[in-house]
Amino acid sequence: MHILILGGTVFLGRHILDAALAAEHEVTLFNRGRHPIRLPQAVERLYGDRDGNLAALAGRRWDAVIDTCGYVPRIVRASANLLADAAPHYTFVSSISVYRDLSAAGIDETAPLGELEDAATEKITGQTYGPLKAACEQVVMEAYPTGALCVRPGLIVGPHDPTDRFTYWPSRVARGGRVLVPGHPEREVQFIDVRDLAEWIVRMVERRRTGVFNATGPARPLTMLALLETCRKVAASDADFVWLEDEFLIEQGVHPYTEAPLWVPGTHDTVDCHLAISEGLVFRLLEETIQDTLVWDRTRPNGAVRAAGLKPEREQELLSAWSAVCQ
């Protein structure tokens, strides 16, 4: 197949590129060229801007499109409408954030979606991100009424993750000592290795599958404690986990998911992925994801600013305050 990837140089996009090349597909990338990566000579690269400069895509044909970087309905509509006559199949990478209410566990693809209070807004915030993604899905399905695949991942993790929302935990546990952990040990967490997601998307494209699929993991429930214990085992660490209650962390002004990754008080943030699993989504061992994430993380420059996670001094401040409360 000849596949056009919109994006293709950052995290999921670069792993989809790798998966497509491993499956011996012909690949064209379209992006702004702001994230230079070393590409095989066979990969065609087109430059432009989804917001007003799609000229490089005009007059071309592909077997399928994979859109890894659509966030605003107006911009997604422009590419989807242009490509509707250029490729019969369009994959849109969405998010489980599209759901109106994530306070219940086990949400499936039929759950109500979030809606924008201001339909004209294009500002991406914590409140608008999900509804904007939902609106983008609708745009794609309108342009491709019989050829749209909408994939809704949860947290995507693994090598080259720019968000640090998972990387923080293997890295922090590997350092050892007293580790601040938010919430309850038996709280369930979900995420998917970027390589598993990328390979599954390529397989779905090969089969020209359509519809909407939640796509996260693992296949069986995973608790925060089990995740951290696996991190400790992989890293051969002496980490000692100190569990802090939600109410205390909220009182201390700790920011969910950024300062304390994988912690969002008041939500379950877990969805039902049986449809994707029935379509061949599989998951590698957690130990492999943790090990490979650590190996990649150690290639980063010393002192590199992390996008998420508690700074050491902030962690110690909170641990001291918690000890005072518990006395």
C-alpha positions in Angstrom: 0.0 0.0 0.0 1.0 3.6 -0.5 0.2 5.4 2.8 0.1 9.1 3.5 0.9 10.0 7.1 -0.1 13.5 8.3 2.6 14.2 10.8 4.9 11.2 11.2 7.9 12.7 13.0 6.7 13.0 16.7 6.1 10.0 19.0 3.1 8.0 17.6 3.6 9.3 14.1 7.3 8.1 14.0 6.3 4.7 15.4 3.5 4.4 12.8 6.1 5.2 10.1 8.4 2.5 11.5 5.5 0.0 11.6 4.4 0.8 8.0 8.0 0.4 6.7 8.4 -2.9 8.6 5.3 -4.1 6.8 6.9 -3.0 3.5 4.5 -0.3 2.6 5.4 2.8 0.6 5.1 5.9 2.8 4.7 9.6 2.2 5.0 12.1 5.1 3.3 15.5 5.1 4.3 17.9 7.8 5.9 21.3 8.4 9.4 20.0 8.8 9.9 21.3 12.3 11.0 18.0 13.8 13.8 16.7 11.6 14.5 13.0 12.0 16.7 10.7 10.0 14.5 8.9 7.4 15.1 6.0 5.1 15.7 7.2 1.6 12.6 5.5 0.3 10.3 7.7 2.5 8.9 10.6 0.5 8.5 13.8 2.5 6.2 16.6 1.5 6.2 20.0 3.3 3.4 22.3 4.0 1.0 23.4 6.7 -2.4 21.9 7.5 -3.6 25.4 8.3 -3.7 26.9 4.9 -1.0 25.3 2.8 -2.0 21.9 1.5 -0.7 22.5 -2.0 1.8 19.7 -1.8 -1.0 17.2 -1.5 -3.0 18.4 -4.5 -3.2 16.1 -7.5 -1.8 13.0 -5.7 -3.3 9.6 -4.8 -2.7 7.2 -2.0 -4.3 4.0 -0.8 -4.8 5.3 2.7 -4.3 8.3 5.0 -3.3 8.2 8.7 -3.9 11.5 10.5 -1.8 11.6 13.7 -2.0 15.4 14.4 -5.6 16.7 14.0 -6.9 18.8 16.8 -9.1 21.5 15.3 -12.2 20.7 13.2 -11.7 23.4 10.6 -8.1 22.2 9.9 -9.1 18.6 9.9 -12.0 19.3 7.5 -9.6 21.0 5.0 -7.3 17.9 4.8 -10.2 15.4 4.9 -12.1 17.1 2.2 -9.1 17.5 0.0 -8.0 13.9 0.4 -11.5 12.4 0.0 -10.9 11.9 -3.7 -7.2 11.1 -3.3 -7.5 8.1 -0.9 -10.4 5.8 -0.1 -9.5 5.2 3.6 -8.8 7.8 6.3 -7.6 6.9 9.8 -8.0 9.6 12.5 -6.2 9.3 15.7 -8.6 10.7 18.4 -8.6 10.2 22.2 -10.7 8.7 25.0 -10.9 12.3 26.1 -13.9 12.7 23.7 -16.2 11.1 26.3 -18.5 13.5 28.1 -18.1 11.7 31.5 -15.1 9.6 32.5 -16.2 9.2 36.1 -17.6 5.7 35.4 -15.3 2.8 34.6 -15.6 0.6 31.5 -16.9 3.2 29.1 -17.4 1.8 25.6 -17.6 3.5 22.2 -21.3 4.2 22.5 -21.0 6.6 25.5 -22.0 10.2 25.0 -19.3 12.6 23.7 -18.3 16.0 25.0 -19.6 19.1 23.2 -18.0 22.5 22.9 -19.7 25.3 24.8 -18.5 27.6 22.0 -18.6 25.8 18.7 -16.3 28.4 17.1 -13.5 28.0 19.6 -10.1 26.6 18.4 -8.3 27.1 21.7 -7.0 23.8 23.0 -7.3 23.6 26.8 -8.0 20.8 29.3 -11.7 21.5 28.9 -11.8 21.8 25.1 -9.4 19.1 24.0 -11.8 16.3 24.2 -14.8 18.0 22.6 -12.5 19.4 19.8 -11.3 15.8 19.1 -15.0 14.6 19.0 -15.8 17.4 16.5 -12.8 16.3 14.4 -14.1 12.8 14.3 -17.4 14.0 13.0 -15.7 16.0 10.3 -13.7 12.9 9.1 -16.8 10.7 9.1 -18.7 13.3 7.0 -15.8 13.4 4.5 -15.4 9.6 4.5 -18.9 8.2 5.1 -17.8 4.6 4.2 -14.0 4.8 4.7 -13.3 6.4 8.2 -11.5 4.7 11.0 -11.4 6.6 14.3 -9.0 5.4 16.9 -9.4 6.5 20.5 -6.2 5.9 22.5 -5.8 6.6 26.2 -2.3 7.5 27.5 0.3 6.5 24.9 3.6 5.5 26.5 7.1 4.2 25.5 10.3 5.4 23.9 10.3 9.0 22.5 7.2 10.1 24.6 7.4 13.9 24.8 4.8 14.1 27.6 6.7 12.3 30.4 3.4 11.3 31.9 4.4 7.6 32.0 8.2 8.0 31.8 8.2 9.8 35.1 7.3 6.6 37.0 10.0 4.1 35.7 12.6 6.9 36.0 11.5 8.0 39.5 11.3 4.4 40.8 14.7 3.6 39.3 16.2 6.5 41.5 15.0 4.7 44.6 14.3 6.0 48.1 11.0 7.2 49.3 8.7 7.7 46.3 5.5 9.8 46.7 2.6 8.0 45.0 -0.9 9.6 44.7 -4.2 7.9 45.5 -5.0 4.3 46.4 -2.7 1.4 45.6 -5.6 -0.6 44.0 -6.6 2.2 41.7 -6.7 0.9 38.1 -4.6 2.5 35.4 -4.6 2.2 31.6 -2.1 3.0 28.9 -0.8 1.5 25.7 2.7 1.1 24.4 3.1 3.3 21.4 4.6 0.4 19.3 1.5 -1.8 20.0 -0.8 1.0 19.0 1.2 1.9 15.9 1.4 -1.7 14.7 -2.3 -2.3 15.2 -3.2 0.9 13.3 -1.2 -0.2 10.4 -2.8 -3.7 10.4 -6.3 -2.1 10.6 -5.4 0.1 7.6 -4.2 -2.9 5.6 -7.6 -4.5 6.2 -9.4 -1.2 5.5 -11.3 -1.5 8.7 -13.7 1.3 9.6 -15.6 2.5 12.6 -14.7 3.7 16.1 -12.4 1.9 18.5 -11.2 2.6 22.0 -7.5 1.6 22.0 -5.7 1.3 25.2 -4.5 -1.4 27.6 -3.6 -3.6 29.2 -5.8 -6.6 28.3 -6.4 -7.2 32.1 -6.9 -4.7 34.9 -3.7 -3.2 36.2 -3.4 -1.4 39.5 -1.0 1.5 40.3 0.7 -0.7 42.9 1.3 -3.5 40.3 2.7 -1.0 37.9 5.1 0.5 40.4 6.2 -2.9 41.7 7.0 -3.9 38.2 9.0 -0.7 37.7 10.9 -1.6 40.9 11.6 -5.1 39.7 12.8 -4.0 36.3 15.1 -1.3 37.7 16.3 -3.5 40.6 15.5 -0.5 42.8 15.1 0.0 46.5 12.1 2.3 46.1 9.8 2.6 49.1 6.3 3.8 48.0 4.5 6.3 50.2 0.8 6.6 49.3 -0.7 10.1 49.8 -4.5 10.6 49.9 -6.3 12.5 47.2 -7.7 15.1 49.6 -4.2 15.9 51.0 -2.7 16.3 47.5 -5.6 18.5 46.4 -5.2 20.7 49.5 -1.5 21.0 48.7 -2.3 22.2 45.2 -0.7 19.2 43.4 -1.7 19.3 39.7 -3.3 16.0 38.5 -1.6 14.3 35.5 1.1 16.8 35.2 2.8 17.0 38.6 1.3 13.6 39.6 1.1 11.5 36.4 -1.5 8.8 36.1 -3.6 10.5 38.9 -6.9 12.2 38.1 -9.0 12.3 41.3 -12.7 11.9 40.8 -12.4 9.9 37.5 -11.8 6.3 36.6 -10.3 7.2 33.2 -10.7 3.5 32.2 -12.5 2.4 29.1 -13.7 -0.8 27.5 -11.4 -1.9 24.7 -12.9 -5.3 23.8 -13.8 -4.2 20.3 -10.2 -3.3 19.5 -8.9 -6.5 21.1 -11.4 -8.5 19.0 -9.8 -6.8 16.0 -6.3 -8.0 16.9 -5.0 -5.3 19.3 -2.4 -7.1 21.4 -0.1 -5.9 24.2 3.6 -6.6 24.9 4.8 -7.4 28.4 4.7 -4.5 30.8 8.3 -5.3 31.7 9.3 -4.7 28.1 7.6 -1.3 28.0 9.2 -0.2 31.3 12.7 -1.5 30.3 12.6 0.1 26.9 11.3 3.4 28.3 14.1 3.5 30.8 16.8 2.7 28.2 15.5 5.6 26.0 15.1 7.9 29.0 18.8 7.4 29.9 19.8 8.7 26.5 18.4 12.1 27.3 20.8 14.9 28.3 21.5 15.3 32.0 19.3 18.0 33.5 16.8 17.9 30.7 13.5 19.6 31.7 10.8 17.0 32.1 7.3 17.8 30.9 5.6 16.1 33.8 6.2 14.8 37.3 7.2 16.1 40.6 10.5 17.9 41.0 12.6 16.3 43.7 12.4 19.3 46.0 8.6 19.5 45.6 8.3 15.7 46.3 10.3 16.1 49.5 8.3 19.0 50.6 5.1 17.0 50.2 6.5 14.0 51.9 7.5 16.1 54.9 4.1 17.7 55.1 2.4 14.3 54.9 4.7 12.9 57.7 3.6 15.9 59.9 0.0 15.2 59.3 0.4 11.5 60.1 2.2 12.1 63.4 
